[in-house]
Amino acid sequence: MFIIEIFMVKGYSMFPTLSDGESVLVAKCAYGFRKPRNVYEIPLVGLLMALVTPDSIIDKTIKESGMFQRIAPSTPHRGDIVAFNIPANIHYHAVKRVAAISGDSMPNLEIAGVIPPLSRLPTVPCAGDRIGWHTVDSVQRKAMDKSLYFKFDQKDSSFVALDNFIYVVGDNPNSSDDSRKWGPLPVNLIFGKCLNIF
């Protein structure tokens, strides 16, 4: 469970590559080992602790846990199929294909005419990139201000990216919620690479 895990695909966002009900093998160490942020994210131990801890304490601990961190991190390649925690709700997982990596021009992709704030940036952010306060609109500022993956630096009035980002899209874009809806995905939300379909 620390190195390889089998996941069941739900839905048709990756059709025809992956179909509803198929199983996929996920290499959890393909991009480095992701450290648990709290005791509840340690396999087996977390389940036991959750049984004896009130839900209010678990929720508070998870909300205060901050960003995921990775040991010996590496960045996915364009075309890789990755498994990750969904940015809007990290309790849920998804599998999508990498369309762009840090430093690439932001793909010109829309879903239902809605472009999320961070998808209006010119390039997919790299860790350390500085995005000037005056170069973004109020909606983008608000999104970066709320994000764990950006920090505002008052010295030069810029937002600093704290993580590398990628842009992920489903192989079946008509029925896929992906970066076209959430914006770029922080690399540390990825927990593995899909290796095998069976």
N, C-alpha and C positions, 0 to 999 in steps of 0.2 A: 504493500500500500504506500510505501515511501518512494518506490522507484517506478513501479508500473501499476496501472489500475485499468479495469474494464468499465466503460461507460455505455449506457444505452442511449441511442439517439431518439429524440422525440421531435416530431414535426418534419417538414419538408424544406427547410431553409437551405440545406446542403444538397438537395436532389439535383442531378442524378448520382453525384459522388457518394452520398450517404442517404439512406432512406429511413423513414420512420420505423423504429423497432430494431434496426441494425445495432450491432455491438461494435465498439471501436476501442482499440488498445491505445492508452495514453501513457507516453513515457514522461514521468513527472520530473526527471532530472535532465531532460534534453536542453533546457535553457538555464541550468543551474538549480540548486536546491532552494526552494522557498521556505523560509523559516516561519513556524507558527507565531502568530502575534500574541497569543494568549493560550492558557491551558486548554480551553475548549476547542482549539484547532489542532491539538495533538491527537492523531488517530487512536482510538480505543480509550485512552486516558480521558479525552474530552467527553466521550459518551458517558463514561462512569461519573465524571464530575457533574455533568448536566443532570444526571438522575438525582443528585443530592443537593443541588443548588437551586434556589428560587429563580424563576424566569426573569424577575426584575434585575437581579444581580448579573445574570448572564447577559441580558440586553445592554446594561450599562457598561460592562466590561468590553463587549464587542464594539460598542459605539466609541469608546475611548482608546481603542487599540491602535489607531493610526494606520500608516501605510504598511503593506507587506514589504519585506526585505528579502534579498536573495543572496546566497553564497555562490561564488564563482559564476556570476551572471553572464549570459550571452544573449544576443538579439536574434529573433527569428528571421528567416529569409522570406522574400516575396514568394508567394505560392505555397508556403507551409500551411497545413491545417492545424490550428491551435485550439486547445481547450482552455477556458478562462472563466473567471468570475465576472458576471455582468456588472458594469460600472454603476448602473442605477440601483441595483440590489445585489450585493456580493454574496448573498445566500444562494443565489441561483447560478448555474453554469451554462455555458454555450460553447458550441464548436463552429468556427468560421475559418475562412481562408484569408491569409495576409495579402492585402492589396498594395500596401505601401508601408515603408519603414521610416524610422527617424531620419530627417533630412530630405526626404522625397517631397516633391510638390504635392500639395493636398489634392487627392482625387476629386474630380468634378462630378460627384455623384449625389443625387437627391432622392429622398423617399417622400412621396406625397407632397412635394413642394416645400417640405420643412427642412431647413438647414440648421443643425445645432450650432450654438455659439462658437465652440472651439473648431468646428469644421470650416469657419470663415478665415482661419489663419492661412497664410500663404504656403507654409510647409508643415509637415508632420514634426512636432517638437522633439528636440533632443534634450537630454539632461543638461542643464546649465544654460540653455537658450534663454535670452532675455527678451521679453516682449514689452515694449514701451507702453506705459499707461495711455499716452495720447494716440497710439496707433490702433487701439481697439475701441469698440463702442461700449456703451454702458451695459448691455446684455452680456458681452464677452467678459468685461471686468467682473461682473457679478458671478459668472460661472467659474472664473479662475480664482476669485476670492473665496468661494465656497469649497473649491477642490483641495483635497489633501496633497495633490501632485503639483501645486504651484505655490510659491511663497512670494509675497510682495516685499520688494526691497525699496525702502524709503530713500536711500542714498541717491539712486538714479531714477526713481519713480518707474520701476519696471517689475513685471512678474517674472520670476525665475522658475523654469521647469525643473522639478526635482527628480524626474524619471524620464527615460526614453519612452516614446509612444509609437504605436503602430496603428494602421488603419485596416480594419477587418470587414469583409463583405461575404455574405452567403453566396453559394454557387447558384442558388435559385432566388435572385434578387426580388422577385415579385412577392415572395412570402417570407422575407427575412428581415428581422430587426437586427441591425448591425451598426457600424460606425456612421452610416448615413443618418441614423436616428440619435445615437449617443455621442458621436464625435470620436476623436482619436482615443485609442485604448492604452492606458498605462501598461508598460511591459510587465510590471510586477503583479498585475492581475492575472497573468498567464500562469497556469500551473502545469502545463505539459504540451507535448506535441503528439498529434495523432499519427500512429505508426502503421496500423494494420486494420483492415476491415475484414470481419468474418461473420 
